[in-house]
Structures are given as C-alpha cells and as structure tokens.
Amino acid sequence: MVQYLQGKAMKTAKKLADGAMEMYKFPSKQIGFSDFGMPMGMKLDPENRWVKKAETIPWEEIELRYAELFKNRKGNVAKPLRLALGSLIIQTERTISDEETALQIQETPCLQYFCGMPKYESKMPFDPSLMVYFRKRLTPEILGEINEMIIARAESKPKPPPSDDDTDPPNEGTLIVDASCAPQNIRYPQDLSLLNEARENLEEMVDEMHDLANGQKPRTYRQKARRDYLKTAKKRQKSQKEIRKAIKKQLGYIRRDLSIVDTLMANGKTISDRHKNRLETIKALYQQQLFMFQNRTHTIENRIVSLSQPWIRPIVRGKAKAKCEFGAKLDISVSNGFVRLEHTSFDAYNESENLQEIVERYWQRTGHYPARVLADQIYRNRDNRNFCKERGIRLSGKPLGRPKKDAAMDKKVTRQDEIDRIEVERKFSHAKGSFGLALIRTRLEETSKTAIALSIISLNIARIGRILRMLFRWLFAKRKFAFVQ
C-alpha cells in the first residue's frame, strides 16, 4: 500500500511538472507521404503542390512551441498543431470562409495530408467555428517564430557562433524595408451613416431594457429619425449644407436616446455585455462627431470609423487609388527573398521610427549588419542616416548636401538601389493579390493581426515551393541531357 501511494505521488508530481503539456496530445510521429492511407484504388500524387508544401514546414519544431499554450490540465484534448496551422494556411491561400475551408479539407485528400491526418476520411475534420480559436491561439508573436523556423529550414544556415575576437564581422547582405496598409472589410465610413447606425443600436438597447410592467416605453422618435436619415441618404448628390443639417438632426436623436439609456440604467435596468461595449463606443463616437460638427472640421484624434470594430483608424497613404485606407498599417523587411513582418498597428505611425529596430533584429539573426538598406524616402531622416553611417551601412537614396563632382557614379548606384527595391513592392502585390492581404475579413483585433501574419507565412511557403519546383525541373533536364549523351 505504501509503495502504491508513493508511486501515485510520483505520478501526480510528474503531471504537475508537465501540466503545460497535458491539454495537448502529441501525435505518435510526423505524417510522411508513405504513411498516409488512401482508399482502395486511389493514389496520392507525390508531386502535388500541397504535398511539396508540407515538406517545407518543420511541423515537429512548431508543435513543441504550440504545446506551451495549453497550461490547463483539464478539458478536452486540443486539435493538433498541424491541423490548426494547416487549415489557416489553406484558408489564407484560397481566401475562403471558415465553413468553406473545413469543406475543402473534407473533400480533398492532399489537403488532409497537408493538415497531418493519418488517412483520408470523408467526414468533416473539425467544426468550422474552431477556426476562430485557431486564430486566437496562434498569435502574431507565435506566427513570427514559426516564420523564422520556416525560413531557417529553407536557408539551412545556422546562426554563426560568437567569435572571441573583439572586431565586428564585416557587413553583408541587403535589407529592404517598406510599409503598407492591409484594408479591413468594413463599410466605407460616412458621418451620417455612422450616426444612423449608432441611433439604431441605442433604440435596440431601449427595447431590451424596457419592461411592459413599467408602463409606456420612452419615446425615441425612431420613425421620424429614420425618415430624416433616408431623406438625405437616398439623394445621389448631396450638398454640404444638406449633409450638415442631417448630421445635426441625428446628433439630437442620439443625445435623447443616450439620456433615456442612462436613466433606465440608473433605475436598475441592465443590458448584455455586447451592448455595454457598444454603448461605450457610441458615447465616444457622439463626442467626436459633436466636436467636428461644432468646429467645422473632419479631423480628430483616434477617429472611430466603425462601430463593430472601433480599433480601426484611417491610414492616410497618399496613393492614387485610395488616399485614405481603413485597416492595419504594417512594416515588412525582405532579405534573401524571404519576408518578415516587423511591425503591425491599427494606429497611424511614422514608419521611419522602426528602421533602427529592424536593422538591430537583422544583426541578432545573422551576427552582422547588412551592407546596404534599401528604403523609401520617408525612412531617410537624419537620425536613421547617422545610425547607418556609424555602423557602416549604406542607406539608399541621394546623400544630403550639394552633389559631388563625380556624381555620375552616385547616380548609377542610386538607380540600381531603386531597381532592387522593387522586390518589396512585388512582395506586397503578391500578398495582396494571392494571400488575402488586400482585404482582411476577420472581425476581431487579435485575429486580424493573425490573418496578416498568416499572409506573410504563406508568401514565404509559396516562394520555397517555387524554388523546389525550379530545382526539380533543373535536375530533370540535367538527367535527360545526360541520358541523351
């Protein structure tokens, strides 16, 4: 009996020590091509693109990092990492919904192999609602680590050990830096439509808190307010005077509804948590719109452009297609053809402030500074120029001051830098055209940042796939030429 209790105590201690891993069940081994079970008469093509992509991702290393997220020792066993990350990559590349992602995995054997399933199954692999939890668990920080693992495996270059010499290693390589905006899938914000939506939400709150036993419902004039809104909104061309008059009326209706809601809540009425969050957003929106109306301006700090996603801010980019975009602003860096997400924020910021941190992270990864940094004009302020000059880094662009006598060579170098910097523009174009960066469809702040990070990972996986296909074609052509000889 004593030995039994001692053994049980040792098992309990081991469970407590390994508590972070107990909610997650590791697969027996990584799924290989020969291990995947197919129905009788069917065969999986080894040259399938999803089979090739599965070979470029270090699933086992990523799985160890993923298991650290589960610290609770109770509850259901979580879905495997390969299924979670694989389904998100499939969704990002095909730009489809959660339901369509689960259905396509159910219908396609190569997608099931990519997601690590041991054999082909005709049933749905998971409930589509789990995709939201996959995006919440795989945060942008974790996806950044996964991106580094994928790049390290593709480059097959371990970080050099620190040398005993005091001399710094010579600068080497090229670092390209640029910023862009990932637009969010929201309705184009107009002051009148935002105020109308806020008024309708307040009327829903009044309906929720009103009790028939308390007598007549407070008057909100909702029908008259709706007519006043449609009277202006339905016009194809609206003058500034008409818009201002309509906004003034909607502000009056919202002020009345807010006082009714505050009175009901003061009398002990309650509303749902969703409506509580929306009420705080409406109050902030009302104060902003009232300030802009009274001061005849369209600019205010932290301007709300969506009631359902109040963290979104207008990002002024000055592009010909859209001078102002509504979504997250992001910085990326490109080195050796691979992309890294350096910074993401829904607030507008000056991207030149992040250049020094990006260069320092390059030094931490490689052990040396880049020989040159290719960046846009906004990055070339005096602080960044001095920072690069102290470290022997050549920052692209014309130097400050009067041009030198032998400026022909400088013009040639500047022109070549401009040509090489086009690579980062191609990366943005590819990510927005093929991997969903042109329109982020997720509706939460954290999952939107996850969707942006997934676009960068999918971009790198696609590049590795192209390299492998080119290598395979070269080897095939070389073997065919040797056979002919």
C-alpha positions as CSV (number, residue, x, y, z in Angstrom):
1,M,0.0,0.0,0.0
2,V,2.8,2.4,0.9
3,Q,4.6,1.6,-2.4
4,Y,1.3,2.2,-4.3
5,L,0.9,5.6,-2.6
6,Q,4.5,6.6,-3.3
7,G,4.1,5.6,-6.9
8,K,0.8,7.6,-7.2
9,A,2.5,10.6,-5.6
10,M,5.4,10.5,-8.1
11,K,2.9,10.3,-11.0
12,T,1.0,13.3,-9.6
13,A,4.2,15.3,-9.2
14,K,5.2,14.4,-12.8
15,K,1.7,15.5,-14.0
16,L,2.1,18.8,-12.2
17,A,5.5,19.3,-13.7
18,D,4.3,18.6,-17.2
19,G,1.0,20.5,-16.7
20,A,1.7,22.8,-19.6
21,M,1.7,19.9,-22.0
22,E,-1.2,17.8,-20.7
23,M,-4.0,19.6,-22.5
24,Y,-2.2,18.9,-25.8
25,K,-1.7,15.4,-27.1
26,F,1.4,14.9,-29.3
27,P,0.9,12.7,-32.4
28,S,2.8,9.5,-32.5
29,K,5.0,10.8,-35.3
30,Q,5.0,13.3,-38.1
31,I,2.9,12.2,-41.0
32,G,5.0,11.1,-44.0
33,F,4.0,10.6,-47.6
34,S,4.2,6.8,-47.3
35,D,2.2,6.8,-44.1
36,F,-0.9,8.5,-45.5
37,G,-3.7,6.0,-46.0
38,M,-5.8,6.2,-49.2
39,P,-8.9,4.3,-50.2
40,M,-8.5,1.2,-52.4
41,G,-7.6,2.1,-56.0
42,M,-6.6,5.7,-55.2
43,K,-3.0,7.1,-55.0
44,L,-1.7,10.4,-53.8
45,D,0.5,12.3,-56.3
46,P,3.9,12.9,-54.7
47,E,4.4,16.0,-56.9
48,N,1.2,17.6,-55.7
49,R,1.8,21.2,-54.6
50,W,0.3,20.6,-51.1
51,V,2.5,17.6,-50.6
52,K,5.5,19.6,-51.5
53,K,4.5,22.5,-49.2
54,A,4.1,20.1,-46.3
55,E,7.8,19.2,-46.7
56,T,8.9,22.8,-46.3
57,I,7.3,23.3,-42.9
58,P,9.1,22.0,-39.7
59,W,6.0,20.6,-38.1
60,E,7.7,18.9,-35.1
61,E,9.6,22.0,-34.0
62,I,6.5,24.2,-34.3
63,E,4.5,21.6,-32.3
64,L,6.7,22.0,-29.3
65,R,6.1,25.7,-29.3
66,Y,2.4,25.2,-29.8
67,A,2.1,22.8,-26.9
68,E,3.2,25.6,-24.4
69,L,-0.1,27.4,-24.9
70,F,-2.0,24.7,-23.0
71,K,-1.4,25.1,-19.3
72,N,-4.7,23.7,-18.0
73,R,-4.7,20.1,-17.1
74,K,-8.4,19.6,-17.6
75,G,-10.8,19.6,-20.5
76,N,-10.9,18.2,-24.0
77,V,-7.7,17.4,-25.9
78,A,-6.9,20.2,-28.3
79,K,-6.6,19.8,-32.1
80,P,-3.1,19.0,-33.4
81,L,-0.9,21.9,-34.4
82,R,-0.6,20.6,-38.0
83,L,-4.4,20.6,-38.4
84,A,-4.8,24.1,-36.9
85,L,-1.9,25.8,-38.8
86,G,-2.5,23.8,-42.0
87,S,-6.2,24.8,-42.1
88,L,-5.3,28.5,-41.6
89,I,-2.7,28.4,-44.4
90,I,-5.2,26.8,-46.7
91,Q,-7.7,29.5,-45.9
92,T,-5.2,32.2,-46.4
93,E,-4.0,31.0,-49.8
94,R,-7.5,30.3,-51.1
95,T,-9.2,33.3,-49.4
96,I,-12.2,31.4,-48.4
97,S,-14.5,31.3,-45.3
98,D,-14.2,29.1,-42.3
99,E,-17.0,26.8,-43.5
100,E,-15.6,26.5,-47.0
101,T,-12.1,25.7,-45.5
102,A,-13.5,22.8,-43.5
103,L,-15.5,21.5,-46.5
104,Q,-12.5,21.7,-48.9
105,I,-10.3,19.8,-46.4
106,Q,-13.1,17.2,-46.1
107,E,-13.3,16.7,-49.9
108,T,-9.6,16.8,-50.9
109,P,-7.1,14.0,-49.9
110,C,-4.0,16.2,-50.5
111,L,-5.3,18.9,-48.1
112,Q,-5.9,16.2,-45.5
113,Y,-2.3,15.1,-45.9
114,F,-1.1,18.7,-45.6
115,C,-3.1,19.0,-42.3
116,G,-1.5,15.9,-40.9
117,M,-4.4,13.5,-40.9
118,P,-3.3,9.8,-41.0
119,K,-5.6,8.7,-43.7
120,Y,-8.4,10.0,-46.0
121,E,-11.7,10.4,-44.2
122,S,-15.0,11.6,-45.7
123,K,-16.2,13.3,-42.5
124,M,-15.6,16.9,-41.7
125,P,-12.3,17.2,-39.8
126,F,-13.5,19.8,-37.3
127,D,-16.3,22.2,-36.7
128,P,-15.8,25.5,-38.7
129,S,-16.2,27.6,-35.5
130,L,-12.9,26.2,-34.2
131,M,-11.1,28.3,-36.8
132,V,-11.7,31.4,-34.6
133,Y,-9.9,29.6,-31.7
134,F,-7.0,28.6,-34.0
135,R,-6.5,32.2,-34.9
136,K,-6.6,33.3,-31.3
137,R,-4.1,30.7,-30.1
138,L,-1.7,31.3,-33.0
139,T,-0.9,34.9,-32.1
140,P,1.3,37.1,-34.4
141,E,4.2,36.6,-32.0
142,I,4.0,32.8,-32.3
143,L,3.5,33.0,-36.1
144,G,6.6,35.2,-36.2
145,E,8.6,32.4,-34.6
146,I,7.1,29.9,-37.0
147,N,8.0,32.1,-39.9
148,E,11.6,32.2,-38.6
149,M,11.6,28.4,-38.4
150,I,10.4,28.0,-41.9
151,I,13.0,30.5,-43.3
152,A,15.8,28.8,-41.3
153,R,14.9,25.4,-42.7
154,A,14.8,26.8,-46.3
155,E,18.1,28.6,-46.0
156,S,19.8,25.8,-44.0
157,K,22.1,28.4,-42.5
158,P,22.6,28.1,-38.7
159,K,23.5,31.3,-36.8
160,P,27.3,31.6,-36.6
161,P,28.7,31.2,-33.1
162,P,30.1,34.3,-31.4
163,S,33.8,34.8,-32.1
164,D,36.4,35.6,-29.4
165,D,37.7,38.5,-31.5
166,D,36.7,42.0,-30.5
167,T,36.5,43.0,-34.1
168,D,33.0,43.2,-35.6
169,P,32.2,41.0,-38.6
170,P,32.0,42.7,-41.9
171,N,28.7,43.9,-43.1
172,E,27.0,41.6,-45.6
173,G,23.7,41.3,-47.4
174,T,20.8,43.6,-48.4
175,L,17.9,44.5,-46.3
176,I,14.8,46.0,-48.0
177,V,12.2,47.8,-45.8
178,D,8.8,49.2,-46.6
179,A,5.3,49.8,-45.2
180,S,1.8,49.3,-46.4
181,C,-1.8,49.1,-45.2
182,A,-4.0,46.0,-45.0
183,P,-7.6,47.3,-45.5
184,Q,-10.3,45.9,-43.3
185,N,-13.6,44.6,-44.7
186,I,-15.8,47.4,-43.4
187,R,-18.4,49.7,-44.9
188,Y,-16.9,52.9,-46.2
189,P,-17.3,55.3,-43.2
190,Q,-19.5,58.3,-43.6
191,D,-20.5,60.5,-40.7
192,L,-24.2,60.3,-41.4
193,S,-24.4,56.5,-41.8
194,L,-22.3,56.0,-38.6
195,L,-24.7,58.3,-36.6
196,N,-27.7,56.4,-38.0
197,E,-26.2,53.1,-37.0
198,A,-25.5,54.4,-33.5
199,R,-29.0,55.7,-33.2
200,E,-30.5,52.3,-34.2
201,N,-28.2,50.5,-31.7
202,L,-29.4,52.8,-28.9
203,E,-33.0,52.0,-29.8
204,E,-32.3,48.3,-29.5
205,M,-30.9,48.9,-26.0
206,V,-34.1,50.8,-25.0
207,D,-36.2,47.9,-26.3
208,E,-34.0,45.4,-24.3
209,M,-34.3,47.3,-21.1
210,H,-38.0,48.3,-21.3
211,D,-40.4,46.2,-19.3
212,L,-44.1,46.2,-20.1
213,A,-44.9,46.2,-16.4
214,N,-43.3,49.7,-16.1
215,G,-45.8,51.3,-18.4
216,Q,-45.3,53.1,-21.7
217,K,-41.9,52.9,-23.4
218,P,-39.9,56.1,-23.6
219,R,-40.4,58.0,-26.8
220,T,-37.4,57.8,-29.2
221,Y,-39.0,59.2,-32.4
222,R,-37.4,56.3,-34.3
223,Q,-39.7,56.5,-37.3
224,K,-39.1,60.3,-37.8
225,A,-35.4,59.8,-37.3
226,R,-35.4,57.1,-40.0
227,R,-37.2,59.3,-42.4
228,D,-34.8,62.2,-41.8
229,Y,-31.9,59.9,-42.5
230,L,-33.3,58.4,-45.7
231,K,-34.3,61.9,-47.0
232,T,-30.6,62.8,-47.3
233,A,-29.0,59.3,-47.7
234,K,-31.1,58.4,-50.8
235,K,-30.0,61.5,-52.7
236,R,-27.4,60.8,-55.4
237,Q,-25.8,64.2,-55.0
238,K,-25.9,65.9,-51.6
239,S,-24.7,69.4,-50.8
240,Q,-22.6,70.2,-47.8
241,K,-25.5,72.2,-46.3
242,E,-27.8,69.2,-46.6
243,I,-25.3,66.8,-45.0
244,R,-24.6,69.2,-42.2
245,K,-28.4,69.6,-41.5
246,A,-28.9,65.8,-41.5
247,I,-26.0,65.2,-39.1
248,K,-27.4,67.9,-36.7
249,K,-30.7,66.0,-36.6
250,Q,-29.1,62.6,-35.9
251,L,-26.9,64.1,-33.2
252,G,-30.1,65.4,-31.5
253,Y,-31.8,62.0,-31.7
254,I,-28.6,60.3,-30.3
255,R,-28.4,62.8,-27.4
256,R,-32.0,62.0,-26.5
257,D,-31.5,58.2,-26.7
258,L,-28.4,58.4,-24.6
259,S,-30.2,60.2,-21.9
260,I,-33.0,57.6,-22.0
261,V,-30.5,54.7,-21.7
262,D,-28.7,56.4,-18.8
263,T,-32.0,56.9,-17.0
264,L,-33.0,53.3,-17.4
265,M,-29.6,52.0,-16.2
266,A,-29.8,54.4,-13.2
267,N,-33.1,52.8,-12.3
268,G,-31.5,49.3,-12.2
269,K,-32.0,48.1,-15.8
270,T,-29.2,46.0,-17.3
271,I,-28.1,45.2,-20.9
272,S,-26.0,42.5,-22.4
273,D,-22.2,42.7,-22.4
274,R,-22.2,43.1,-26.2
275,H,-24.4,46.2,-25.8
276,K,-22.3,47.5,-22.9
277,N,-19.2,47.6,-25.2
278,R,-21.2,49.1,-28.0
279,L,-22.6,51.8,-25.7
280,E,-19.1,53.0,-24.7
281,T,-18.2,53.1,-28.4
282,I,-21.3,55.1,-29.2
283,K,-20.6,57.6,-26.5
284,A,-17.1,58.2,-27.8
285,L,-18.4,58.5,-31.4
286,Y,-21.0,61.0,-30.3
287,Q,-18.4,63.2,-28.6
288,Q,-16.2,63.0,-31.7
289,Q,-19.0,63.9,-34.1
290,L,-20.3,66.7,-31.9
291,F,-16.8,68.2,-31.7
292,M,-16.3,68.0,-35.5
293,F,-19.8,69.4,-36.1
294,Q,-19.3,72.4,-33.8
295,N,-15.7,73.2,-35.1
296,R,-16.5,72.5,-38.7
297,T,-13.6,70.1,-39.2
298,H,-13.3,66.5,-40.4
299,T,-10.1,65.6,-38.4
300,I,-9.9,64.4,-34.9
301,E,-7.5,62.1,-32.9
302,N,-8.4,58.4,-32.7
303,R,-11.4,58.8,-35.0
304,I,-13.9,56.0,-34.9
305,V,-14.8,54.7,-38.4
306,S,-16.6,51.5,-37.5
307,L,-18.9,50.7,-34.5
308,S,-18.4,47.0,-34.7
309,Q,-14.6,47.4,-35.0
310,P,-13.8,50.6,-33.1
311,W,-10.0,50.0,-33.1
312,I,-9.7,50.6,-36.8
313,R,-8.3,54.0,-37.8
314,P,-8.0,55.9,-41.1
315,I,-4.5,55.4,-42.6
316,V,-3.6,58.2,-45.0
317,R,-1.2,56.7,-47.6
318,G,-1.5,59.3,-50.4
319,K,-2.0,56.6,-53.1
320,A,-3.7,57.5,-56.4
321,K,-6.3,54.7,-56.0
322,A,-7.2,55.5,-52.4
323,K,-5.7,58.4,-50.5
324,C,-7.1,57.0,-47.2
325,E,-7.4,53.4,-46.2
326,F,-9.0,51.8,-43.2
327,G,-7.1,48.9,-41.6
328,A,-3.8,47.9,-40.1
329,K,-0.5,49.5,-41.0
330,L,2.4,47.1,-41.3
331,D,6.2,47.2,-41.8
332,I,7.9,44.3,-43.6
333,S,11.5,43.5,-44.4
334,V,12.9,41.4,-47.2
335,S,16.3,39.7,-47.1
336,N,17.4,36.8,-49.4
337,G,14.0,36.8,-50.9
338,F,12.2,36.0,-47.6
339,V,9.7,38.3,-45.9
340,R,9.4,39.1,-42.2
341,L,6.6,41.0,-40.6
342,E,8.4,43.7,-38.5
343,H,5.5,45.8,-37.0
344,T,1.7,45.9,-37.1
345,S,-0.6,48.6,-35.7
346,F,-4.1,49.8,-36.3
347,D,-2.9,53.3,-35.3
348,A,-1.2,55.5,-37.8
349,Y,2.5,55.9,-37.1
350,N,5.7,57.1,-38.8
351,E,7.4,54.1,-40.3
352,S,10.8,55.7,-40.1
353,E,10.8,55.2,-36.3
354,N,11.1,51.4,-36.7
355,L,14.1,51.3,-39.1
356,Q,16.7,51.1,-36.3
357,E,14.9,48.2,-34.6
358,I,14.6,46.3,-37.8
359,V,18.3,46.7,-38.5
360,E,19.2,45.5,-35.0
361,R,16.9,42.4,-35.4
362,Y,18.8,41.7,-38.6
363,W,22.1,41.8,-36.6
364,Q,20.6,39.4,-34.0
365,R,19.6,36.9,-36.6
366,T,22.8,36.9,-38.7
367,G,25.5,38.2,-36.4
368,H,26.4,41.1,-38.7
369,Y,24.8,44.2,-40.1
370,P,23.6,44.5,-43.7
371,A,25.9,46.1,-46.2
372,R,23.0,48.2,-47.5
373,V,19.5,49.1,-46.5
374,L,17.0,49.9,-49.3
375,A,14.2,52.1,-48.1
376,D,11.8,54.8,-49.2
377,Q,12.3,58.5,-48.8
378,I,10.4,58.6,-45.5
379,Y,13.0,56.4,-43.8
380,R,15.9,58.6,-44.7
381,N,15.8,61.1,-41.9
382,R,18.9,62.4,-40.2
383,D,18.7,60.0,-37.2
384,N,18.5,57.0,-39.5
385,R,21.3,58.3,-41.7
386,N,23.6,58.8,-38.7
387,F,22.6,55.4,-37.3
388,C,23.5,53.6,-40.6
389,K,26.7,55.7,-41.0
390,E,28.0,54.7,-37.6
391,R,27.6,51.0,-38.4
392,G,29.0,51.2,-41.9
393,I,25.6,50.6,-43.6
394,R,24.8,52.3,-46.9
395,L,21.3,53.7,-46.8
396,S,19.8,54.0,-50.3
397,G,19.0,57.4,-51.8
398,K,20.8,60.6,-52.6
399,P,23.2,61.9,-49.8
400,L,22.4,65.2,-48.1
401,G,24.2,68.3,-49.2
402,R,25.5,69.5,-52.5
403,P,26.2,66.9,-55.2
404,K,29.9,65.9,-55.6
405,K,31.9,66.4,-58.7
406,D,31.9,62.7,-59.6
407,A,28.2,62.4,-59.2
408,A,27.8,60.1,-62.2
409,M,28.7,57.0,-60.1
410,D,26.4,58.0,-57.3
411,K,23.5,58.3,-59.8
412,K,24.3,54.8,-61.1
413,V,24.3,53.3,-57.6
414,T,21.1,55.2,-56.7
415,R,19.4,53.9,-59.8
416,Q,20.4,50.3,-59.1
417,D,19.1,50.7,-55.5
418,E,15.8,51.8,-56.8
419,I,15.6,48.8,-59.2
420,D,16.5,46.4,-56.4
421,R,14.0,48.0,-54.0
422,I,11.1,46.9,-56.4
423,E,11.3,43.5,-54.8
424,V,9.4,44.6,-51.7
425,E,6.7,46.1,-53.9
426,R,6.4,42.7,-55.7
427,K,6.0,41.1,-52.3
428,F,3.2,43.4,-51.3
429,S,1.5,42.9,-54.7
430,H,1.8,39.1,-54.4
431,A,0.5,39.1,-50.8
432,K,-2.5,41.3,-51.6
433,G,-3.3,39.5,-54.9
434,S,-3.0,35.9,-53.7
435,F,-2.9,35.7,-49.9
436,G,-5.7,37.9,-48.7
437,L,-3.7,40.9,-47.6
438,A,-5.8,43.2,-49.8
439,L,-8.9,42.7,-47.6
440,I,-8.8,41.4,-44.1
441,R,-12.1,39.7,-43.4
442,T,-11.7,38.7,-39.7
443,R,-13.7,40.8,-37.2
444,L,-11.5,40.8,-34.1
445,E,-8.5,42.9,-33.5
446,E,-6.2,40.0,-32.5
447,T,-7.4,37.7,-35.2
448,S,-7.0,40.4,-37.8
449,K,-3.3,40.7,-36.9
450,T,-3.1,36.9,-37.1
451,A,-4.5,37.0,-40.6
452,I,-1.8,39.5,-41.6
453,A,0.9,37.3,-40.2
454,L,-0.5,34.2,-42.0
455,S,-0.3,36.1,-45.3
456,I,3.4,36.6,-44.7
457,I,4.0,32.9,-43.8
458,S,2.0,31.8,-46.9
459,L,4.1,34.2,-49.0
460,N,7.3,32.5,-47.9
461,I,6.0,29.0,-48.3
462,A,5.0,29.8,-51.8
463,R,8.5,31.1,-52.6
464,I,10.0,27.9,-51.2
465,G,7.7,25.9,-53.3
466,R,8.8,27.8,-56.4
467,I,12.4,27.2,-55.6
468,L,11.8,23.4,-55.2
469,R,9.9,23.2,-58.5
470,M,12.7,25.1,-60.3
471,L,15.3,22.8,-58.7
472,F,13.3,19.7,-59.7
473,R,13.0,20.9,-63.3
474,W,16.7,21.6,-63.5
475,L,17.6,18.2,-62.2
476,F,15.1,16.6,-64.6
477,A,16.6,18.5,-67.5
478,K,20.1,17.7,-66.5
479,R,19.3,13.9,-66.1
480,K,17.5,14.0,-69.5
481,F,20.5,15.7,-71.2
482,A,22.9,13.1,-69.6
483,F,20.7,10.2,-70.9
484,V,20.8,11.7,-74.5
485,Q,24.6,12.0,-74.3
